[in-house]
Amino acid sequence: METSEGARETMALRPMTVAAFYQELMAALDGLGVPVKIWEMPCEVAEPIAFDRDVEHHAYDGEYAQRFWRYCCKQRGCSRVSGAVSRQGEPSAPVLGAMDLACTRFRAARRRNTPACRAA
């Protein structure tokens, strides 16, 4: 993690409990002087456990994390090219509550009275 002022904190990505990850992440952000407050309960999962108390989940697969990261980078690059050509590109974004990405594509109606505007 790096701030725009150049302060930097690192955090090893390795198998650890969600609670340990949460504690380490919050300590790193605090060390950077970045006050962060989040809702600690995960959403859209059966039997949620607050992040700071979840000592049950601890899996981490570095290979798949790298694959996901590379895919996200690739999608963002494609969106930039698309946006430069059509002026309508939007970056990919993670979908909350799911391990998925969404990329919104739409064509704005040119006039207010077009069928697309009336349907909306």
N, C-alpha and C positions, 0 to 999 in steps of 0.2 A: 504494500500500500504506500502511496506517495501523495503528499499534498502539493498544491500549486506553489507553496513556499519552499518545497524541496525536502521537507521532513519525510523520513522513510521508516517503515516498520515492515518486517518480514514475518511470515508464518509458514511453517512447514505443513504441507498437505500430506497427511498420513492417516492410517486408521486410528481413530480415537472416538470416544463417545460424543454424542451431540452436545452434551453438557460441557465437556472439556473444550470442544471446538468453540462453542458460544462464549465461554469464559475467556479463552485465549483471544478470540476476535475482538470482543469488547475491550479487553485490556490493551490490545494493540491500537484500537481506535482512540481509546482514552489517552494513551501515550502520545498519539499524534495531536491531541487537543481537538479531536473531532467528537463533539457530543452527539451520540446516537441513542435514540429511544425507539425500540420496536415492540410490537405486541409479541409476546413470547410463546403464544399458542399457535401451533401449525393449523392451517385451515384445510378443509376438504380431505381429511384423512380419518380413518376409523380409529377410535380410541386415542386421541391426540395426547401427547405428553409435552409439557412446557419445555422449551429448549434448555433452560438452565437446570432442569431436573431429569432430562432424558439420558440415563446411563445404560439403556437397553440397546439402542442403535449405535453401531460403531464401525460399520463397513465403509471402506474407501477403496476404490479400484482406480489407481492412477492412470492406467491405460485408457479406460473408458472416460475418465475425466478429461484427458488430453484429446480424445476423439471428439467429445462434445465441444470443447473449447475451439478446436480447429474448425469444426462445422460452423460454429457461431461466427468465427472470423471470416470464413468463406462467404456466409450469407450476408454479412455486413458489407463485404467487398462487392458482391453482386448488386446489392441494393444501391451502393454509391454509383456504380456504372449505370444502372437502370435510371437512377434519379438524374444523372448528368445528361442522359440522352432524352428522356421523356419529361424531365422536371417534375416527376410525380413519385419518385422512389421514396420508400420509407424503410428504415432499418428493421431487421428482425428483432423480435422482443420475446423474452420468455413468458410463457403462459402461467399465471399464478395457479397453484394447486395441481399442476401437472408437469411432468417432465417433457415439455413440448415447446416448440417455437412457433410463433405466428408472424406472418409478414403481410401487412395490410396493403392491398392494391386497390385503387379506385380511380375513376376518371371524374373529375369535377365537371358539372354541367356548366356550359358557357353562359347560358342565359337563365334567368329566374323562371321563365315560362316553359322551359323544356319539359318533356315527359318525365325525365329523371327527377327534376325538382318537384313536380306535382306529386309523384309517387311517394317521395320522402315525406 
